[in-house]
Amino acid sequence: MNFQQLRSTREAARRGFNLTEVASVLHTSQPGVSRQIRELEAEFGVPLFTRSGKRLTGMTDAGLRMLPIIERMLDNADSLRRAGLDFTRELSGRLAIAATHSQARYALPHAVYDFRLGHPAVQLELHQGSPQQVAALLLEGVADIGIATEGLADYPGLVTLPCYQWTHVVLVPHGHPLADGQPLTLQRLVAFPLISYETGFTGRSNIDRAFQREGLAPHWSVEAMDADVIKTYVELGLGVGIIAAIAHQPERDLGLVALDARHLFPANLTRLAVRRGEVLRDIAYEFIRAFASPLTREVVDEALEGPRPAMSRTHRPPLPARVRA
């Protein structure tokens, strides 16, 4: 048994049993992938995949039982490799951070700035995407740290730690009826077209639940991933905006009035995530502390050593493009 056989088996399961795609990912040939899988099956003494002729069509019961073990073995091998590199590079090398647009635009800059001052030899890579893409980047080993408000806690393969709470604000142009000084209510809001984040982004689920509890059905005129886009359309008069409070910048948003919405929508919790079973490098601990100072090395290690949740199949969406910083 060798790691190439294990990688061929894992990638065959991940890539929908398409051996051409597996060969491309592993930089080898399709016959080579088939041979690696057959040799592993021969060593185990049981078939791991079901077949139609020479084509793989699924996994056997034995394959489904062994796949999580194979994945853990490969994860541990990656962690050992990274730990070895950490000893040789010390506080240098590459650190990849995956975050949603709002976190990357408004929450991360100060942490990135402080971290870079103390660690100029580290190459930071910033990836932006949906919470599902952030989770996929972590699970694929592309990113070391993930930051998002929604979704990360739903993945058993990730360890998540709470960072900070935040609320939403309502934005309207100057002279808008909602800026009349009267109490802001959900009933008043639904009288206007609304503009906010797409479903699954930046606390949108809390916004939706608040309206649902009151039996209200708002009209969403525009939905976007980025608060700056939302602000642009509010300024154009296309609706009333609901954005994260951290995204409101009074010195820049001169054409808008911000209305406190803490009493309308529940507070949101931003989480930081790392892959379960990962051996974190020193630079990862340093960045985590720069982003959320209460997350000390001891706190992070305690979370990593916590109980492992039940396994479940996780959807892996396409990975977003990389942005260097």
C-alpha positions in Angstrom: 0.0 0.0 0.0 1.3 3.4 -0.9 0.1 7.0 -0.9 -0.4 7.1 -4.7 -2.8 4.2 -4.5 -4.7 6.0 -1.7 -4.8 9.3 -3.6 -6.1 7.5 -6.7 -8.9 6.0 -4.7 -9.8 9.2 -2.9 -9.8 11.3 -6.1 -11.9 8.6 -7.9 -14.6 9.0 -5.2 -14.3 12.8 -5.3 -14.4 13.2 -9.1 -17.5 11.2 -9.7 -15.5 8.0 -10.8 -14.2 9.8 -13.9 -10.7 8.4 -14.2 -9.7 10.8 -17.0 -10.3 13.7 -14.6 -8.5 11.8 -11.7 -5.5 11.3 -14.0 -5.4 15.0 -14.8 -5.6 16.0 -11.2 -2.9 13.6 -10.1 -0.7 14.3 -13.2 -0.6 10.7 -14.3 -2.3 8.5 -16.9 -5.7 6.9 -16.8 -4.3 3.3 -17.0 -2.0 4.3 -14.2 -4.9 5.3 -12.0 -6.8 2.1 -12.8 -3.7 0.0 -11.9 -3.2 1.8 -8.6 -6.8 1.2 -7.6 -6.7 -2.5 -8.6 -3.4 -3.0 -6.7 -5.0 -1.5 -3.6 -8.1 -3.6 -3.9 -5.9 -6.7 -4.3 -4.0 -5.8 -1.1 -7.3 -5.3 0.8 -8.8 -8.4 -0.7 -12.1 -6.7 -1.5 -13.3 -4.4 -4.3 -13.7 -0.8 -3.4 -15.6 0.2 -6.5 -18.5 -1.2 -8.5 -17.9 -1.4 -12.2 -19.6 -1.7 -15.6 -17.0 -3.2 -17.8 -13.9 -1.2 -17.1 -15.8 1.9 -16.0 -16.2 2.7 -12.3 -19.8 3.4 -11.5 -19.9 3.7 -7.7 -18.4 2.4 -4.4 -19.0 -0.9 -2.7 -20.0 -1.1 1.0 -16.3 -1.9 1.8 -15.2 1.1 -0.2 -17.6 3.4 1.6 -16.4 2.1 4.9 -12.7 2.5 4.0 -12.9 5.9 2.3 -13.0 8.0 5.5 -9.9 6.1 6.8 -8.1 6.7 3.5 -9.0 10.4 3.7 -7.7 10.7 7.3 -4.4 8.9 6.3 -3.9 11.4 3.5 -4.8 14.4 5.7 -2.4 13.2 8.3 0.3 12.8 5.7 -0.3 16.4 4.5 -0.2 17.7 8.1 3.2 15.9 8.6 4.6 17.4 5.5 3.5 20.9 6.5 4.9 20.4 10.0 8.2 19.5 8.5 8.2 22.6 6.3 7.3 24.7 9.3 10.5 23.6 11.1 12.6 24.4 8.1 10.9 27.7 7.2 10.1 28.9 10.7 7.8 32.0 10.5 7.9 32.2 6.7 6.3 30.5 3.7 2.7 30.7 2.3 -0.5 31.2 4.3 -3.8 31.0 2.5 -6.9 32.7 3.9 -10.4 32.1 2.5 -13.2 34.5 3.3 -16.5 35.9 2.1 -16.5 39.2 0.3 -17.7 41.2 3.4 -15.1 39.7 5.7 -12.3 40.2 3.1 -13.4 43.8 2.5 -14.3 45.1 5.9 -13.0 42.7 8.7 -9.7 41.4 7.4 -7.7 44.5 6.3 -6.6 45.5 9.8 -5.6 41.9 10.7 -3.7 41.5 7.4 -1.9 44.8 8.0 -0.9 43.9 11.5 0.2 40.4 10.5 2.3 41.7 7.6 4.1 44.1 9.8 5.2 41.3 12.1 5.8 38.7 9.4 7.1 40.3 6.2 8.5 37.0 5.0 5.1 35.3 4.8 3.3 35.2 1.5 -0.4 35.8 2.1 -3.0 34.5 -0.3 -6.5 35.8 0.0 -9.4 33.8 -1.6 -12.9 35.2 -1.8 -16.1 33.2 -2.3 -19.3 32.1 -0.9 -19.4 30.3 2.5 -19.7 27.0 0.7 -16.6 27.8 -1.4 -14.7 28.9 1.7 -15.5 25.5 3.3 -14.5 23.7 0.1 -11.2 25.5 0.0 -10.5 24.4 3.5 -11.6 20.8 3.0 -9.5 20.6 -0.2 -6.4 21.8 1.6 -6.1 24.9 -0.6 -6.8 27.3 2.3 -5.3 27.2 5.8 -7.9 29.4 7.5 -11.5 30.2 6.6 -13.7 33.1 7.8 -17.4 33.5 7.2 -20.6 34.2 9.0 -22.9 31.5 7.5 -22.4 27.9 6.8 -19.0 26.9 8.2 -20.5 25.2 11.3 -22.4 22.8 9.0 -19.3 20.9 7.9 -18.2 18.1 10.2 -14.7 18.2 8.6 -14.1 21.7 10.0 -13.4 23.0 13.4 -15.1 26.4 13.9 -14.4 29.1 16.5 -16.5 32.2 17.3 -14.8 35.5 16.5 -17.1 38.4 17.0 -20.8 39.4 16.8 -22.2 42.1 14.5 -25.5 43.5 13.5 -27.2 44.9 10.4 -28.1 48.5 9.5 -30.7 49.9 7.1 -29.5 52.4 4.5 -31.7 54.9 2.7 -31.0 58.1 0.7 -31.4 61.5 2.3 -35.0 62.6 2.4 -36.3 59.0 2.3 -39.6 58.4 4.2 -37.9 56.0 6.6 -35.5 58.7 7.7 -38.3 60.7 9.4 -37.1 60.0 12.9 -40.0 57.6 13.6 -39.3 54.1 15.0 -38.1 51.7 12.4 -40.2 48.5 12.1 -40.3 45.5 9.9 -43.8 46.6 8.8 -42.5 49.9 7.6 -39.6 48.2 5.8 -41.8 45.9 3.7 -43.6 48.9 2.2 -40.5 49.5 0.1 -38.4 47.4 -2.3 -35.4 45.9 -0.4 -31.8 45.4 -1.4 -29.5 43.1 0.5 -27.2 40.1 0.4 -27.8 36.9 -1.6 -29.2 34.0 0.4 -26.4 32.4 2.4 -24.3 35.5 2.6 -23.5 37.9 5.5 -26.4 37.1 7.9 -29.1 37.0 5.2 -30.7 34.0 6.9 -31.3 36.1 10.1 -32.9 38.8 8.0 -35.2 36.3 6.3 -36.2 34.7 9.6 -37.1 38.0 11.2 -39.6 38.7 8.4 -40.9 35.2 8.5 -41.6 35.4 12.2 -43.8 38.4 11.6 -45.5 36.7 8.6 -44.2 39.4 6.2 -43.1 38.8 2.6 -40.6 41.5 1.5 -40.0 42.3 -2.1 -36.3 42.0 -2.9 -35.5 44.2 -5.8 -31.7 43.5 -5.9 -29.6 40.9 -4.2 -25.8 41.0 -4.2 -22.7 39.5 -2.5 -21.0 42.8 -1.8 -22.1 45.7 0.4 -20.6 48.3 -1.9 -22.8 47.0 -4.7 -25.8 47.2 -2.4 -25.0 50.8 -1.5 -24.7 51.8 -5.1 -28.2 50.6 -5.9 -29.6 52.3 -2.8 -28.1 55.6 -3.9 -29.8 55.1 -7.3 -33.1 54.9 -5.5 -33.8 51.3 -6.4 -34.7 50.3 -2.8 -33.9 50.3 0.9 -30.6 48.6 1.8 -29.8 46.2 4.6 -26.1 45.6 5.1 -23.6 44.6 7.8 -23.0 47.4 10.2 -19.2 47.0 9.7 -19.8 47.8 6.0 -21.2 51.3 6.7 -18.6 53.9 6.3 -20.0 57.4 7.2 -17.0 59.2 5.8 -17.6 57.6 2.4 -21.3 56.9 2.4 -22.2 60.6 2.3 -25.3 60.2 0.2 -26.9 57.7 2.6 -28.5 57.7 6.0 -27.9 54.7 8.3 -30.7 53.5 10.5 -30.0 51.3 13.5 -31.6 47.8 12.9 -30.3 45.9 16.0 -33.8 45.6 17.3 -35.1 44.2 14.1 -32.6 41.5 13.2 -30.8 39.0 15.5 -27.0 39.5 15.9 -24.8 37.5 13.7 -21.7 35.5 14.6 -18.6 35.5 12.4 -16.6 32.2 12.7 -13.1 31.2 11.9 -12.5 27.7 10.7 -9.7 25.3 10.1 -9.7 21.7 8.8 -10.3 19.1 11.5 -7.2 17.1 12.3 -4.9 19.8 10.8 -1.5 20.4 12.5 -1.4 24.2 12.4 1.8 26.1 11.7 3.0 28.9 13.9 2.1 31.5 11.3 -1.5 30.2 11.3 -1.7 30.7 15.0 -0.2 34.2 14.6 -2.7 35.2 12.0 -5.7 33.8 14.0 -4.5 35.9 17.0 -4.2 39.0 14.8 -7.8 38.6 13.5 -9.4 37.6 16.8 -7.2 38.3 19.8 -9.2 36.0 22.2 -8.4 33.0 20.0 -5.1 32.2 21.6 -3.1 29.1 20.7 -4.5 27.4 23.8 -8.1 28.1 22.8 -7.5 26.9 19.3 -5.7 23.7 20.4 -8.5 22.9 22.8 -11.1 23.2 20.0 -9.0 21.1 17.7 -8.7 18.4 20.3 -12.5 18.4 20.9 -14.9 15.5 20.0 -15.2 14.6 16.4 -18.8 14.9 15.0 -20.5 12.2 13.0 -19.3 11.9 9.4 -21.5 13.2 6.6 -21.1 13.6 2.9 -20.1 17.2 2.1 -20.9 19.0 -1.2 -17.7 20.5 -2.7 -18.6 23.5 -5.0 -16.2 25.0 -7.6 -13.3 26.8 -6.1 -13.1 30.6 -6.5 -10.1 32.4 -8.1 -7.2 33.4 -5.9 -6.2 37.0 -5.1 -2.7 37.7 -3.8 -2.0 40.3 -1.0 
